[in-house]
Amino acid sequence: MSSKSFSNEKGEFKGQSSIFREMISSEHPVYKPAKGRYWLYVALTCPWAHRTLITRALKGLTSVIGCSVVHWHLDDRGWRFVEAGDEKTDKRNWFDVAGGITSIRLNNSTPAAGICNDSHRLLTDGTDEPHYGYKRLSELYFKTKPDYDARFTVPVLWDLKTRTIVNNESSEIIRILNSSAFDEFVGDEPRQVNLLPQFLQPQIEEFNSWVYDNINVGVYKAGFTESAEAYEREVTNLFYYLDKLETLLREKYARLEAEYGENSKDKILAHYYVVGDRLTEADVRLYPTIIRFDVVYHQHFKCNLATIRDGYPSIHTWLRNMYWRHNAFQHTTDFNHIKLGYTRSQPRINPLGITPLGPKPDIIPI
């Protein structure tokens, strides 16, 4: 999230590779499925963490894998937790869709002028760390690897039994959660959810490949560049692929309209997804970037050739359909954390730390 050390000598964005890459399965010698054994640490401002929260909710794992939320403000020491002090927190909060954050169901962000970066509103700015009383996410990294010397990123999938990080790569965490590993602990309905059906996997993989590099990471390549030449190249490339996505979804809607009739909007939207006619991993991986586009990336990362709501009607329809149709998407989207997290945590991009009021509303009803 922070822009510190994200650019190479040419002023181009350069990300960081995850190093904790274990899986969870009944066949694994150490990390076996169990209810209450694993814990997810996330930031609601972070798109990579967001995809794991969505998957956790879709798969009915909110009562199986607990969740803690770091403070939205990322400083030079990394992510921090909100200390509880003498306050008592209902332990059921840890198994909420988004770790018990009380502001999560607000569809519009609130003015930020009166909110300080060191604000410590428990269950609003973040949660405390319930297992070890840690103040920083970095403590989990050092507990796992005392000589760890890279950035302390979210999400983190943690094993309470061995007290180690299982995985901190979001694309792998969502596949762990989507697998059948935890099926015995959930009901019939979430057990039927499969975000990576075998017959669609080649299409999903192909879609993910160009979306990841050109849209998911594309906004960061545009936003974190430190040269005008690199910025113009990256923002042009980003919008080329947004155009490609718009064409794909426009053609998808036209096909569904021909199949169900132009007056059958509910039927059309029930099948309006980016790959196939069902909700898949491709939607889960795309959504966190697109939901942040108008409220953050358009102005903060200078991705301002167009907004989604005004320039991409098919993507906009898909986005609103995801948000309003699925609680797992809506109830894990906190526009306050998103806007504050970016505009207050990246002083090289936004040195005054002023958080824009708009656009309003953050998400338009469908």
Secondary structure, DSSP 4 states (H G I P E B T S, - for coil): ---TT-B-TTS-B-------B----TTSSS----TTSEEEEE-TT-HHHHHHHHHHHHTT-TTTSEEEE--S--BTTB-BPPP-TT----GGGGGSTTTT-TTTT-SSPPP-TT--TT---BTTTB---TTT--SBTHHHHHHH-TT--S---S-EEEETTTTEEEE--HHHHHHHHHSGGGGGGS-HHHHT--SS-GGGHHHHHHHHHHHIIIIITHHHHHHS--SHHHHHHHHHHHHHHHHHHHHHHHHHHHHHHHHH-TT-HHHHHHT--SSTTS--HHHHHHHHHHHHIIIIIHHHS---S--HHHH-HHHHHHHHHHHHH-HHHHTT--HHHHHHHHHHH-TTTSTT-PPP--SSSSS---
